[in-house]
């Protein structure tokens, strides 16, 4: 593995826009760390060390912060657990394991602002909010539900053994709505019912229902958590087809005959090719915007450092210094430098000489 890593790293040293690589690497590393899917943390840290050696501490500062967050989260959770054990006023009917992340280190995923959480979720979140903000003055918590997972203990009518289902938060919210109110039968719910109960948009509810009512490994209906009951082929002007397999009027109910060889199962949200393409395009756009912001800040900082040292510089001298400094981890464009110079002039970091517009004075 280390030999392969060394060979791959030789390719990295040839990259011109190392900042673009860093932005994509950060996004994918975040997924691996949060979902615990990394094959080897030692190998990951070895890569981090090589990146730091090649590009400097500033290049890997956020990556190191992500590792630190994950390591600290274990201790923070244990301290909170001990706190709950000593709090006689706090009943804990479910396990609650928050992971505290530093906002500046991680990519911010899109959130569903209208999401409706069960009372038991809200209770634990409020308790943790109170505990954390009292313990760490001046900090605040922003909950990222789309990054979370929920473990649900599920008992089906014709199954003797309960199953442990590991689901993304949105999928868990949908499945909880089918919980039996009388311990005898589960309700039959439509797409609209679930949208109203969860506050999730229709596209997300449909993704959850498809994931819960289809299986990839076994075509047997007994291996599907939910039973899909299709209504008319055309609803609200939409024709049922491979793209629109679930329509608003369709109903779902729990599969009482559900069986599986595995007691514990992790079920991920399925995505069509179109959804995957759209999501990848959205992530690429987020990365491109982040890279653009970081590049602007890096150029600004480099220009200010040079001007602070020299006090007075000609335009061509400033441009030559920027291009030859080697401090920027990307291929700099003269047009971008001109934009940043104008921005710094507007913000009064520097000014043009009154005698020669190609000469800049540091303010």
GIHUWO-V992875 format. One record per residue. SS is DSSP state (A for helix, B for strand, O for the rest). Layout:
ss=SS
ss=SS
//
This chain:
ss=O
ss=A
ss=A
ss=A
ss=A
ss=A
ss=A
ss=A
ss=A
ss=A
ss=A
ss=A
ss=A
ss=O
ss=O
ss=O
ss=O
ss=A
ss=A
ss=A
ss=A
ss=A
ss=A
ss=A
ss=A
ss=A
ss=A
ss=A
ss=A
ss=A
ss=A
ss=A
ss=A
ss=A
ss=A
ss=O
ss=O
ss=O
ss=O
ss=O
ss=A
ss=A
ss=A
ss=A
ss=A
ss=A
ss=A
ss=A
ss=A
ss=A
ss=A
ss=A
ss=A
ss=A
ss=A
ss=O
ss=A
ss=A
ss=A
ss=A
ss=A
ss=A
ss=A
ss=A
ss=A
ss=A
ss=A
ss=A
ss=A
ss=A
ss=A
ss=A
ss=A
ss=A
ss=A
ss=A
ss=A
ss=A
ss=A
ss=A
ss=A
ss=A
ss=A
ss=A
ss=A
ss=O
ss=O
ss=O
ss=O
ss=O
ss=O
ss=O
ss=O
ss=O
ss=O
ss=O
ss=O
ss=O
ss=O
ss=O
ss=O
ss=O
ss=O
ss=O
ss=O
ss=O
ss=O
ss=O
ss=O
ss=O
ss=O
ss=O
ss=O
ss=O
ss=O
ss=O
ss=O
ss=O
ss=A
ss=A
ss=A
ss=A
ss=A
ss=A
ss=A
ss=A
ss=A
ss=A
ss=A
ss=A
ss=A
ss=A
ss=A
ss=A
ss=A
ss=O
ss=O
ss=O
ss=O
ss=O
ss=O
ss=O
ss=O
ss=O
ss=A
ss=A
ss=A
ss=O
ss=B
ss=B
ss=B
ss=B
ss=B
ss=B
ss=O
ss=O
ss=O
ss=O
ss=O
ss=O
ss=O
ss=O
ss=B
ss=B
ss=B
ss=B
ss=B
ss=B
ss=A
ss=A
ss=A
ss=A
ss=A
ss=A
ss=A
ss=A
ss=O
ss=O
ss=O
ss=O
ss=O
ss=O
ss=O
ss=O
ss=O
ss=O
ss=O
ss=O
ss=B
ss=B
ss=A
ss=A
ss=A
ss=A
ss=A
ss=A
ss=A
ss=A
ss=O
ss=O
ss=O
ss=A
ss=A
ss=A
ss=A
ss=A
ss=A
ss=A
ss=A
ss=A
ss=A
ss=A
ss=A
ss=O
ss=O
ss=O
ss=O
ss=O
ss=O
ss=O
ss=A
ss=A
ss=A
ss=O
ss=O
ss=B
ss=B
ss=B
ss=B
ss=O
ss=O
ss=O
ss=O
ss=B
ss=B
ss=O
ss=O
ss=B
ss=B
ss=O
ss=O
ss=O
ss=O
ss=O
ss=O
ss=O
ss=O
ss=O
ss=O
ss=O
ss=B
ss=B
ss=B
ss=B
ss=O
ss=O
ss=O
ss=O
ss=O
ss=O
ss=O
ss=O
ss=O
ss=B
ss=B
ss=B
ss=B
ss=O
ss=O
ss=O
ss=O
ss=O
ss=A
ss=A
ss=A
ss=A
ss=A
ss=A
ss=A
ss=A
ss=A
ss=A
ss=A
ss=A
ss=A
ss=A
ss=A
ss=A
ss=A
ss=A
ss=A
ss=A
ss=A
ss=A
ss=A
ss=A
ss=A
ss=A
ss=A
ss=A
ss=A
ss=A
ss=A
ss=A
ss=A
ss=A
ss=A
ss=A
ss=A
ss=A
ss=O
ss=B
ss=B
ss=B
ss=A
ss=A
ss=A
ss=A
ss=A
ss=A
ss=A
ss=A
ss=A
ss=A
ss=O
ss=O
ss=O
ss=O
ss=O
ss=O
ss=O
ss=O
ss=O
ss=A
ss=A
ss=A
ss=A
ss=A
ss=A
ss=A
ss=A
ss=A
ss=A
ss=A
ss=A
ss=A
ss=O
ss=O
ss=O
ss=B
ss=B
ss=B
ss=O
ss=O
ss=O
ss=O
ss=O
ss=O
ss=B
ss=B
ss=B
ss=B
ss=O
//
